[in-house]
Amino acid sequence: MASLPVLPDVEFIALAAKRLSRPAQALLPLLHESDLRGSWIGE
């Protein structure tokens, strides 16, 4: 079995908005609670 290459680091940035789409409303809490997240500005 061939091994897969190492993936590079990825950065997500969440910007504030007055209204979020339904997909954004679902995604933001998942990102915030993820074990993969780093520090959030303002924490």
PQR file with spaces between the fields and no chain letter, atoms N, CA, C, O and H, PARSE charges and radii, in Angstrom:
ATOM       1  N    MET     1       0.848   -1.188    0.000 -0.4000 1.5000
ATOM       2  CA   MET     1       0.000    0.000    0.000 -0.0000 2.0000
ATOM       3  C    MET     1       0.887    1.243    0.000  0.5500 1.7000
ATOM       4  O    MET     1       1.793    1.370    0.824 -0.5500 1.4000
ATOM       5  N    ALA     2       0.621    2.144   -0.919 -0.4000 1.5000
ATOM       6  CA   ALA     2       1.405    3.378   -1.006 -0.0000 2.0000
ATOM       7  C    ALA     2       0.979    4.334    0.100  0.5500 1.7000
ATOM       8  O    ALA     2      -0.201    4.418    0.440 -0.5500 1.4000
ATOM       9  H    ALA     2      -0.115    2.041   -1.588  0.4000 1.0000
ATOM      10  N    SER     3       1.946    5.050    0.657 -0.4000 1.5000
ATOM      11  CA   SER     3       1.608    6.015    1.703 -0.0000 2.0000
ATOM      12  C    SER     3       1.233    7.352    1.072  0.5500 1.7000
ATOM      13  O    SER     3       1.689    7.703   -0.016 -0.5500 1.4000
ATOM      14  H    SER     3       2.904    4.981    0.380  0.4000 1.0000
ATOM      15  N    LEU     4       0.401    8.071    1.779 -0.4000 1.5000
ATOM      16  CA   LEU     4      -0.033    9.383    1.299 -0.0000 2.0000
ATOM      17  C    LEU     4       0.953   10.455    1.746  0.5500 1.7000
ATOM      18  O    LEU     4       1.586   10.302    2.790 -0.5500 1.4000
ATOM      19  H    LEU     4       0.030    7.786    2.663  0.4000 1.0000
ATOM      20  N    PRO     5       1.100   11.534    0.985 -0.5600 1.5000
ATOM      21  CA   PRO     5       2.011   12.604    1.393  0.2800 2.0000
ATOM      22  C    PRO     5       1.447   13.347    2.611  0.5500 1.7000
ATOM      23  O    PRO     5       0.238   13.357    2.842 -0.5500 1.4000
ATOM      24  N    VAL     6       2.333   13.958    3.371 -0.4000 1.5000
ATOM      25  CA   VAL     6       1.937   14.759    4.522 -0.0000 2.0000
ATOM      26  C    VAL     6       1.242   16.020    4.014  0.5500 1.7000
ATOM      27  O    VAL     6       1.730   16.684    3.100 -0.5500 1.4000
ATOM      28  H    VAL     6       3.315   13.950    3.183  0.4000 1.0000
ATOM      29  N    LEU     7       0.106   16.340    4.613 -0.4000 1.5000
ATOM      30  CA   LEU     7      -0.626   17.536    4.205 -0.0000 2.0000
ATOM      31  C    LEU     7      -0.078   18.768    4.910  0.5500 1.7000
ATOM      32  O    LEU     7       0.378   18.672    6.049 -0.5500 1.4000
ATOM      33  H    LEU     7      -0.291   15.801    5.356  0.4000 1.0000
ATOM      34  N    PRO     8      -0.114   19.921    4.255 -0.5600 1.5000
ATOM      35  CA   PRO     8       0.372   21.150    4.901  0.2800 2.0000
ATOM      36  C    PRO     8      -0.627   21.630    5.957  0.5500 1.7000
ATOM      37  O    PRO     8      -1.786   21.214    5.962 -0.5500 1.4000
ATOM      38  N    ASP     9      -0.165   22.504    6.844 -0.4000 1.5000
ATOM      39  CA   ASP     9      -1.051   23.122    7.825 -0.0000 2.0000
ATOM      40  C    ASP     9      -2.089   23.970    7.105  0.5500 1.7000
ATOM      41  O    ASP     9      -1.831   24.511    6.030 -0.5500 1.4000
ATOM      42  H    ASP     9       0.776   22.841    6.840  0.4000 1.0000
ATOM      43  N    VAL    10      -3.269   24.078    7.715 -0.4000 1.5000
ATOM      44  CA   VAL    10      -4.366   24.859    7.146 -0.0000 2.0000
ATOM      45  C    VAL    10      -4.836   25.841    8.199  0.5500 1.7000
ATOM      46  O    VAL    10      -4.874   25.517    9.386 -0.5500 1.4000
ATOM      47  H    VAL    10      -3.478   23.638    8.588  0.4000 1.0000
ATOM      48  N    GLU    11      -5.191   27.031    7.772 -0.4000 1.5000
ATOM      49  CA   GLU    11      -5.694   28.052    8.690 -0.0000 2.0000
ATOM      50  C    GLU    11      -7.094   28.464    8.263  0.5500 1.7000
ATOM      51  O    GLU    11      -7.337   28.750    7.091 -0.5500 1.4000
ATOM      52  H    GLU    11      -5.160   27.295    6.808  0.4000 1.0000
ATOM      53  N    PHE    12      -8.019   28.493    9.228 -0.4000 1.5000
ATOM      54  CA   PHE    12      -9.372   28.970    8.979 -0.0000 2.0000
ATOM      55  C    PHE    12      -9.531   30.299    9.688  0.5500 1.7000
ATOM      56  O    PHE    12      -9.044   30.480   10.804 -0.5500 1.4000
ATOM      57  H    PHE    12      -7.822   28.260   10.181  0.4000 1.0000
ATOM      58  N    ILE    13     -10.202   31.212    9.048 -0.4000 1.5000
ATOM      59  CA   ILE    13     -10.484   32.513    9.653 -0.0000 2.0000
ATOM      60  C    ILE    13     -11.988   32.720    9.611  0.5500 1.7000
ATOM      61  O    ILE    13     -12.608   32.625    8.552 -0.5500 1.4000
ATOM      62  H    ILE    13     -10.598   31.064    8.141  0.4000 1.0000
ATOM      63  N    ALA    14     -12.572   33.005   10.772 -0.4000 1.5000
ATOM      64  CA   ALA    14     -14.011   33.277   10.844 -0.0000 2.0000
ATOM      65  C    ALA    14     -14.201   34.772   11.056  0.5500 1.7000
ATOM      66  O    ALA    14     -13.675   35.345   12.009 -0.5500 1.4000
ATOM      67  H    ALA    14     -12.068   33.082   11.632  0.4000 1.0000
ATOM      68  N    LEU    15     -14.947   35.389   10.171 -0.4000 1.5000
ATOM      69  CA   LEU    15     -15.221   36.814   10.270 -0.0000 2.0000
ATOM      70  C    LEU    15     -16.644   37.019   10.771  0.5500 1.7000
ATOM      71  O    LEU    15     -17.542   36.247   10.435 -0.5500 1.4000
ATOM      72  H    LEU    15     -15.374   34.923    9.396  0.4000 1.0000
ATOM      73  N    ALA    16     -16.847   38.050   11.566 -0.4000 1.5000
ATOM      74  CA   ALA    16     -18.175   38.343   12.096 -0.0000 2.0000
ATOM      75  C    ALA    16     -19.076   38.885   10.992  0.5500 1.7000
ATOM      76  O    ALA    16     -18.627   39.577   10.078 -0.5500 1.4000
ATOM      77  H    ALA    16     -16.117   38.677   11.839  0.4000 1.0000
ATOM      78  N    ALA    17     -20.336   38.558   11.101 -0.4000 1.5000
ATOM      79  CA   ALA    17     -21.332   39.066   10.166 -0.0000 2.0000
ATOM      80  C    ALA    17     -22.636   39.256   10.919  0.5500 1.7000
ATOM      81  O    ALA    17     -22.900   38.569   11.906 -0.5500 1.4000
ATOM      82  H    ALA    17     -20.701   37.996   11.844  0.4000 1.0000
ATOM      83  N    LYS    18     -23.442   40.186   10.452 -0.4000 1.5000
ATOM      84  CA   LYS    18     -24.740   40.399   11.096 -0.0000 2.0000
ATOM      85  C    LYS    18     -25.643   39.192   10.906  0.5500 1.7000
ATOM      86  O    LYS    18     -26.391   38.822   11.811 -0.5500 1.4000
ATOM      87  H    LYS    18     -23.227   40.743    9.650  0.4000 1.0000
ATOM      88  N    ARG    19     -25.572   38.577    9.730 -0.4000 1.5000
ATOM      89  CA   ARG    19     -26.386   37.399    9.448 -0.0000 2.0000
ATOM      90  C    ARG    19     -25.493   36.328    8.835  0.5500 1.7000
ATOM      91  O    ARG    19     -24.650   36.619    7.986 -0.5500 1.4000
ATOM      92  H    ARG    19     -24.964   38.877    8.995  0.4000 1.0000
ATOM      93  N    LEU    20     -25.683   35.099    9.268 -0.4000 1.5000
ATOM      94  CA   LEU    20     -24.942   33.979    8.714 -0.0000 2.0000
ATOM      95  C    LEU    20     -25.889   33.091    7.923  0.5500 1.7000
ATOM      96  O    LEU    20     -27.062   32.947    8.269 -0.5500 1.4000
ATOM      97  H    LEU    20     -26.367   34.863    9.957  0.4000 1.0000
ATOM      98  N    SER    21     -25.369   32.505    6.867 -0.4000 1.5000
ATOM      99  CA   SER    21     -26.152   31.524    6.126 -0.0000 2.0000
ATOM     100  C    SER    21     -26.323   30.285    7.003  0.5500 1.7000
ATOM     101  O    SER    21     -25.606   30.119    7.989 -0.5500 1.4000
ATOM     102  H    SER    21     -24.417   32.623    6.586  0.4000 1.0000
ATOM     103  N    ARG    22     -27.253   29.430    6.655 -0.4000 1.5000
ATOM     104  CA   ARG    22     -27.449   28.209    7.442 -0.0000 2.0000
ATOM     105  C    ARG    22     -26.194   27.337    7.477  0.5500 1.7000
ATOM     106  O    ARG    22     -25.845   26.824    8.540 -0.5500 1.4000
ATOM     107  H    ARG    22     -27.836   29.565    5.854  0.4000 1.0000
ATOM     108  N    PRO    23     -25.507   27.156    6.348 -0.5600 1.5000
ATOM     109  CA   PRO    23     -24.268   26.371    6.425  0.2800 2.0000
ATOM     110  C    PRO    23     -23.228   27.014    7.351  0.5500 1.7000
ATOM     111  O    PRO    23     -22.539   26.309    8.089 -0.5500 1.4000
ATOM     112  N    ALA    24     -23.113   28.327    7.316 -0.4000 1.5000
ATOM     113  CA   ALA    24     -22.152   29.014    8.196 -0.0000 2.0000
ATOM     114  C    ALA    24     -22.570   28.880    9.656  0.5500 1.7000
ATOM     115  O    ALA    24     -21.717   28.724   10.530 -0.5500 1.4000
ATOM     116  H    ALA    24     -23.672   28.900    6.717  0.4000 1.0000
ATOM     117  N    GLN    25     -23.875   28.937    9.932 -0.4000 1.5000
ATOM     118  CA   GLN    25     -24.359   28.759   11.299 -0.0000 2.0000
ATOM     119  C    GLN    25     -24.016   27.373   11.816  0.5500 1.7000
ATOM     120  O    GLN    25     -23.733   27.214   13.004 -0.5500 1.4000
ATOM     121  H    GLN    25     -24.567   29.064    9.222  0.4000 1.0000
ATOM     122  N    ALA    26     -24.034   26.370   10.955 -0.4000 1.5000
ATOM     123  CA   ALA    26     -23.697   25.003   11.352 -0.0000 2.0000
ATOM     124  C    ALA    26     -22.193   24.806   11.483  0.5500 1.7000
ATOM     125  O    ALA    26     -21.737   24.093   12.377 -0.5500 1.4000
ATOM     126  H    ALA    26     -24.264   26.499    9.991  0.4000 1.0000
ATOM     127  N    LEU    27     -21.427   25.426   10.606 -0.4000 1.5000
ATOM     128  CA   LEU    27     -19.975   25.218   10.576 -0.0000 2.0000
ATOM     129  C    LEU    27     -19.239   25.941   11.695  0.5500 1.7000
ATOM     130  O    LEU    27     -18.304   25.384   12.271 -0.5500 1.4000
ATOM     131  H    LEU    27     -21.798   26.004    9.880  0.4000 1.0000
ATOM     132  N    LEU    28     -19.633   27.153   12.013 -0.4000 1.5000
ATOM     133  CA   LEU    28     -18.895   27.950   12.992 -0.0000 2.0000
ATOM     134  C    LEU    28     -18.784   27.264   14.355  0.5500 1.7000
ATOM     135  O    LEU    28     -17.678   27.218   14.894 -0.5500 1.4000
ATOM     136  H    LEU    28     -20.393   27.606   11.546  0.4000 1.0000
ATOM     137  N    PRO    29     -19.852   26.731   14.945 -0.5600 1.5000
ATOM     138  CA   PRO    29     -19.696   26.036   16.233  0.2800 2.0000
ATOM     139  C    PRO    29     -18.822   24.788   16.125  0.5500 1.7000
ATOM     140  O    PRO    29     -18.090   24.463   17.060 -0.5500 1.4000
ATOM     141  N    LEU    30     -18.891   24.088   14.993 -0.4000 1.5000
ATOM     142  CA   LEU    30     -18.048   22.907   14.820 -0.0000 2.0000
ATOM     143  C    LEU    30     -16.569   23.284   14.802  0.5500 1.7000
ATOM     144  O    LEU    30     -15.747   22.597   15.409 -0.5500 1.4000
ATOM     145  H    LEU    30     -19.486   24.352   14.233  0.4000 1.0000
ATOM     146  N    LEU    31     -16.229   24.359   14.118 -0.4000 1.5000
ATOM     147  CA   LEU    31     -14.844   24.821   14.090 -0.0000 2.0000
ATOM     148  C    LEU    31     -14.403   25.299   15.471  0.5500 1.7000
ATOM     149  O    LEU    31     -13.288   25.016   15.908 -0.5500 1.4000
ATOM     150  H    LEU    31     -16.897   24.916   13.625  0.4000 1.0000
ATOM     151  N    HIS    32     -15.278   26.019   16.145 -0.4000 1.5000
ATOM     152  CA   HIS    32     -14.944   26.572   17.449 -0.0000 2.0000
ATOM     153  C    HIS    32     -14.698   25.475   18.477  0.5500 1.7000
ATOM     154  O    HIS    32     -13.842   25.632   19.347 -0.5500 1.4000
ATOM     155  H    HIS    32     -16.184   26.249   15.790  0.4000 1.0000
ATOM     156  N    GLU    33     -15.434   24.364   18.394 -0.4000 1.5000
ATOM     157  CA   GLU    33     -15.324   23.275   19.357 -0.0000 2.0000
ATOM     158  C    GLU    33     -14.326   22.201   18.930  0.5500 1.7000
ATOM     159  O    GLU    33     -14.087   21.251   19.675 -0.5500 1.4000
ATOM     160  H    GLU    33     -16.129   24.237   17.687  0.4000 1.0000
ATOM     161  N    SER    34     -13.751   22.341   17.759 -0.4000 1.5000
ATOM     162  CA   SER    34     -12.851   21.332   17.218 -0.0000 2.0000
ATOM     163  C    SER    34     -11.579   21.183   18.052  0.5500 1.7000
ATOM     164  O    SER    34     -11.054   22.159   18.588 -0.5500 1.4000
ATOM     165  H    SER    34     -13.945   23.113   17.155  0.4000 1.0000
ATOM     166  N    ASP    35     -11.096   19.949   18.151 -0.4000 1.5000
ATOM     167  CA   ASP    35      -9.810   19.677   18.816 -0.0000 2.0000
ATOM     168  C    ASP    35      -8.642   20.224   18.003  0.5500 1.7000
ATOM     169  O    ASP    35      -7.534   20.357   18.523 -0.5500 1.4000
ATOM     170  H    ASP    35     -11.522   19.157   17.715  0.4000 1.0000
ATOM     171  N    LEU    36      -8.875   20.536   16.758 -0.4000 1.5000
ATOM     172  CA   LEU    36      -7.805   21.000   15.881 -0.0000 2.0000
ATOM     173  C    LEU    36      -7.609   22.518   15.941  0.5500 1.7000
ATOM     174  O    LEU    36      -6.666   23.048   15.353 -0.5500 1.4000
ATOM     175  H    LEU    36      -9.775   20.428   16.335  0.4000 1.0000
ATOM     176  N    ARG    37      -8.483   23.203   16.639 -0.4000 1.5000
ATOM     177  CA   ARG    37      -8.408   24.666   16.611 -0.0000 2.0000
ATOM     178  C    ARG    37      -7.254   25.179   17.452  0.5500 1.7000
ATOM     179  O    ARG    37      -6.810   24.522   18.393 -0.5500 1.4000
ATOM     180  H    ARG    37      -9.249   22.773   17.117  0.4000 1.0000
ATOM     181  N    GLY    38      -6.782   26.353   17.100 -0.4000 1.5000
ATOM     182  CA   GLY    38      -5.767   27.050   17.869 -0.0000 2.0000
ATOM     183  C    GLY    38      -6.431   28.113   18.706  0.5500 1.7000
ATOM     184  O    GLY    38      -7.599   27.973   19.069 -0.5500 1.4000
ATOM     185  H    GLY    38      -7.143   26.886   16.335  0.4000 1.0000
ATOM     186  N    SER    39      -5.721   29.164   19.018 -0.4000 1.5000
ATOM     187  CA   SER    39      -6.280   30.253   19.798 -0.0000 2.0000
ATOM     188  C    SER    39      -7.169   31.123   18.923  0.5500 1.7000
ATOM     189  O    SER    39      -6.897   31.324   17.739 -0.5500 1.4000
ATOM     190  H    SER    39      -4.773   29.278   18.723  0.4000 1.0000
ATOM     191  N    TRP    40      -8.227   31.629   19.522 -0.4000 1.5000
ATOM     192  CA   TRP    40      -9.117   32.567   18.838 -0.0000 2.0000
ATOM     193  C    TRP    40      -8.789   33.946   19.331  0.5500 1.7000
ATOM     194  O    TRP    40      -8.583   34.144   20.529 -0.5500 1.4000
ATOM     195  H    TRP    40      -8.448   31.465   20.484  0.4000 1.0000
ATOM     196  N    ILE    41      -8.734   34.901   18.438 -0.4000 1.5000
ATOM     197  CA   ILE    41      -8.488   36.282   18.830 -0.0000 2.0000
ATOM     198  C    ILE    41      -9.644   36.721   19.719  0.5500 1.7000
ATOM     199  O    ILE    41     -10.808   36.483   19.399 -0.5500 1.4000
ATOM     200  H    ILE    41      -8.901   34.740   17.466  0.4000 1.0000
ATOM     201  N    GLY    42      -9.321   37.353   20.822 -0.4000 1.5000
ATOM     202  CA   GLY    42     -10.353   37.820   21.735 -0.0000 2.0000
ATOM     203  C    GLY    42     -10.630   36.856   22.871  0.5500 1.7000
ATOM     204  O    GLY    42     -11.403   37.179   23.773 -0.5500 1.4000
ATOM     205  H    GLY    42      -8.375   37.547   21.083  0.4000 1.0000
ATOM     206  N    GLU    43     -10.019   35.680   22.850 -0.4000 1.5000
ATOM     207  CA   GLU    43     -10.211   34.723   23.939 -0.0000 2.0000
ATOM     208  C    GLU    43      -9.333   35.083   25.108  0.5500 1.7000
ATOM     209  O    GLU    43      -9.350   34.394   26.128 -0.5500 1.4000
ATOM     210  H    GLU    43      -9.391   35.418   22.118  0.4000 1.0000
